[in-house]
Each structure stands twice: as C-alpha cells, then as structure tokens.
C-alpha cells in the first residue's frame, strides 16, 4: 500500500478533529441515552462527522459487541474512502450495507477475510483484529514496542505492539491486552478517536497561505511551512483539492498533471489545463481554508502560452518533476 494512499482523506478527517471542540459539560451533542462520559467525546465526534450511527435512534449500543461488518463501515466512513467504485474483494457473504466498505478497505489491505471468500461481517470483532484495522489504516507500524502483555502473540502481535507503542491503548490490565476478547462499540469509538488524535499530533498536514497563477499552465501554492523531507511534491499536491471558477459562471475540478517543490520546500508548483483565453479564479482547498488566485489570460494567444510552457523548469537542485500517474 502506498504510504500516502489516504493522505487526502486523512487530511480532511483530521482537520475536522482538530477543529472539533468537546463540550465543557457532559451534555454531549448526540441523541444516545446509553453513552456516558467515558465514551461521550469520541461518540459525539464520530456521530458529528457521520462516521457512526446508533443501533436505534436513541441507543448507541455502547456495551454491545461490535461486529466486523459494522467496524468496516465505521472505518471506511472515517477514512472517507471511495466505497462506490472499489473493486469486488471476492467475499460472498457480504450484504449490500457492508459490502462497499469492506471492498474499499480490502483494496488497500486494511482488512482481510476469515477465509478467501468469507469476511464474516456478523462475527464479533476481536481486540486483536481491531488493532490490525487501526494500525494498518493509519500506518502506525513504525511505533511498535515490546509490550508487558502475556496474551499477545501470533498474527496480531505486531499490530498490538504498535498500538501500545503509540500509547493509544494500555491493555485490559497491566499484563493482559485481551487479544481474543470481543471489543465493544464504545471501546472501538474511543480507540478510533484516540488513533485519529495521535495521527494529528504526529503527522504533517500542509496548509496553503496563498496561491498565484504564474502562467496559463502553472500555479504556485505557498505553504504555511516547509514540507518535511520525507514528503514528495506529489504527497503535498494530493493533500489539496483544486478547482477553477471561470468568469462565464462555469467551474471545473481537476488533479494536477505534474508538480514540483521549490528548493526551500515552501512552494508547490502545479501544472494544469491551459488557461489561454480564459479568465476566472483558481481555488486551492486545504480542507480548512480555501485560497483564491484570480487570473486573466483572455488576451493571451496560443503561441505565447506555448512559450510559457517551454520556459517552465524544475527548481534547481531537485529531481525531475513528478508526473501524475
């Protein structure tokens, strides 16, 4: 799985968490009467962003066992995965409610079946399997540490060690993780919320300070800080949502055709459709704010646009521009 497969989705989800304010009192804004303070903040957040529903209009089912199918739906919702176009994962026991989510998660290797053809959506989710779901989805493998738990082993061991290393979980007791125990809906809500909060604190999410359309085919986006060395120009570009509003009232969304970072890693330059003969506003959405960049190439001819294209160079000292694949 590409390390940044979920970059755009995670950005949207985590920015939402970052701007979320828990209530000062226990009057959490959700309709569930069976959710106490221990789970209130997590359930409110997940309910607010429509990642979860209750088992009824007034019951969340806090102490009920979470099924594998419901966990898949919640996680796919949290990650904002494309559940409509995911390829068939090959499981024959999925109903129409959970199949899109399972297929989307399976596409990226986040979930696997009990067998090659059975996902067992109605089967309770174990705490070990839960660890795999969260660690794989949020790419936490690097945080693995040896645990004090005597019941950790087998296929789920590295995932439990990663959750322990992040501090997201401390186990059921000082020496027991509860690997084979079923997880409740309340516990899963808390652990998912804790995972997202950890992701916010330990990840880089670029923000756009300003943008300018520098030619009919290129736009420069100034970042709020220098991009870390491990992030490529493509990673940064994938974190933004680009669109254009034309002066005639029409609009379009697009993905850059190529991208590059300046030598100081503070400016992302993207290539896009030729705007020769057009006027409007480029919009760069970082999921928290939208930066606008007006342009007017209504008097620019095709020949001059071609000259601009020919003069575009990768910033000095950087590898060749990363073409979008």
N, C-alpha and C positions, 0 to 999 in steps of 0.2 A: 504494500500500500504506500502511495506517495505520502511523505511526511506532511504535506500541506494540502491533502485532498479535501480536508474540511475547513480550510483556512477562512473562506468567506463565511460559511455557516457559523463557525465558532466565533468569528468576529461579531456577527450580528447577535448571537446568543449571549456572549459575554459582555458586550456593551450594554445589552439590556439588563443584565445582572448588575453591572457597575452603577447604572443609573437607578436601580431599584432601591427604595428606602423602606426598610421594615418599620411597621408602626411602633410608636413609643409604648403603646399598651398592648394587651393581649387581644385586642379587637381586630384580629386579622381579617382581611377582606377576602373571604371565600365563603361559600354557603354551607360548609360542612360542620355539623354539630358534634362530630366524633374526633375532632382534631384538637389536641391540647397544645400547650405552649412548647412542648418538646419538639413538635413537628410543625408548628404554626408557620414559621417564617419560610421554610422550604416549600410547604404545600401552597402557601399563598403565592410565592413566586412562580412555581410551576403551573399553578392554575391561571395566574395572570397572563402568562405568555402562551397559554393554551397548549401546554405540553402534557397536561393530565386532565382527566375527568374523574368524577367520583363513581362509586358503584350505584349511586342513585343521586337525585337532585340535592339531597341533604346529607348524604353519607359518603365519606371518602373511603371507608373500609380500612382505617389506619392499622388495625391489628390483624387484618386478613392477610393470608399468604398471597404474594404476588406471583402471577403466572408468567411463564416465559413469553407468551404472546403479548400480554399487557406490558411487560418490560420492554419488548421490542418496539411497541407503538410509542411509549413514552420517550425512549431514547432517540428514535427516528425524528419525533417531533422536536426534541431538544436540539438536535443537530441540524434541523431544517433540511433534511435530505430530500432529494427528488424521489418521492415514492410513486410517482405516476409513470416514470419511464425506466425504472430499474429492471434489469433482465431477470427472468424467471430463475430462481435459485434451485429449482428442482424438487422442492418439498411438496409432497402430495397431500399433506394433512392440514393445510392452511385454509382458513375461511377468508372471505372477502375483506373482513375488517383488519386482520393482522397481516395478510399476505404482502401488501405493498411495503409495509415497514420492514418485514423480515427480508424481503428481496433486496431492499435498499441497503440494509445493514450487511447482508451477506455479500453484496457486491464489493464491499471494502474490507471483508474479512473480520468484521466485528463480531458476528455471530456465526455459529455453525450448528448443524443439526445433531440430534441424538444418534441418527443414522444418516446415510447418504440421501435418503428420501423422506425422512421424518424429522420435523422440527419439534414436535410435541408441544404445541402452543398452550395447551391446557395444563401442562405439568408445572408443578411449583418450581420457582427459580431458587436454586441453592445459593448460599452466600459465596461459594467458590465460583460459580458461574457468573454471579453478579460482578465479582472482582474482574473477571476476564472482560465482561461487557464494558465496564467503565475504563479500565486501563487501556484496552485496545482503542476504544472510541476517542479517548483524549490523549493517547500516545504517551503514557506515563511510565513505560517500561524502564527508562533510564534511572528511575528513582528507587529501584528495588534495593531493599536492605534485609539482612537476616532478621527473622522475627523470633520472639520468645515462645511462639505458639507450638504446642506439641502435636496439634492435629492438622498441620499443614504439610502437604506432600502431593505428589502426582502432578497431573496436568495443570492444576490451578495454582501451584506453588509460586511460580514467578509473578503471577498477577496479584496474589495476596501480598507478596513481599513488596511489590510496587506501591500498593495502596498503603501499606504500613509505612513505607519509606517517606511517603508524602505527608503522613500524619492525618490522612483523611479518616482512617479507622485505627482503633487501638484494640480491636477484638472484642469478643463477648466477655472474656475475663483476662487476667494478666497472662494466662498461659494457654488460652483457647480462643481460636478465631471463629469456630463454628462452621468450618468449611462445608460440611454436608447438611447443615441446618437450612431450613427454608427461610427466605427473607420476607419480611412483611412489607406491605405497601408504604407504611410510614418510614421504616428503616431505609427503604430504597430512595424515597423522596429526600431524606436527609443526606444520604451518601451521594446522590446525584448532585444535589445543591452544593455540598461541600467540595465535590470534584470540580464543578464549574468555578467556584470561588478560588480554588487553588490554581486553576488554569489562568484566571485573571491576573493573579499575583505573580505568576511565573512565565508569562508569555508577553510577546511584543505585538501590539495591535496598532499599525500605523494610522495616523490621523493626517488629514490634509489641512494645511494652513492657508494655502492659496493655490490658484491654478491660472495658467495663461496659455492661450492657443498661439503657439510660436510660429506656426506655418499652416498652410492648408492641410497638411497631413500629420502634424505633430502637435502635442500638447504637453506642457511641463507642469508637474504637480509638486509643490513644495511641501515636504513632510514636517511634522512637528518636532522631530528629532532624527538624528542619523540612524539609518537602518542597521541593525546588528549584522555582523559579518556573515553569520550563517543563513541569512535571508537573501535570496536572489531577487533580481528585478521582477521575475515572474511571480514570486511569492507576494511581493508588495502589490503588484498590479492586480493579482487575484483577490486582494482584500478590499478593493474598491468596486463600486458599481458606477458604470459610466453611461451617460445618456446625453442626447442633444435635443434642444428645443429650437426649432427653426423659426425665423421671423414670419413665415407664412402660416404658422399655427400647428404645423406637423411636428412630430417628435420621433425619435428612434433610440433604442438601446443598443449597445454594442460591446464587444470584447476587443481589446487592442490587438492589432496584428503583430506587433512586436514591442519591446520595451527595453529600457536601459536605465541604469542608475548613474548619477554623477559621481565624480571621484571622491567627493566627501560624503556620499551616500545620503544626501538630504533632499535630492530632487529626482523624481521619477519622470522620465520622458517616454511617452507612448506614441505609437503610430496608429492612425485610424483612417477611415474613409476620406477621400479627397473632398475638401470643403470649398473648392474653387467655385466661384459664382454664387456662393451661399452666405447667408447672414443668420446669426442666432446666438445661442448661449450653450456652452459646454457645461455639463453638470457632473461633478465628482462627488459621490456619496460615500462617506466612510462609515456609514451606519449610525453615526451620531449627529453629524452635521453635513450639509450639502454646500460645497464650494462652487461658485458660479464664475465662468470665464467667458465674457462676451467676445464675439468675433464678427468680422465683416470682410469677407473675401468676394463680395458681389462684383467688384471691379477687377478682380484678378483673372487673368487669362489662363487657359490650359497650359500654354507654353511656359509661362512664368512659374506655374505650380510645379511643372516637371523639373525646373531648375532648382526650386527649393528642395524637392525630394532628393535630387542628386547631391545636394550640399549637406544632407544630414549625415552626421558621423557619430560613431560610438564615442563617449567621453574617453579621453586619453587614459591609458593605464588599465583599462577594463577589457575583459574578453569580448568577443563579437556579440552584437545584440542578440538577445534570446528571442528567436522567432516563436510565436504562439503555435503550439501543436494541437 
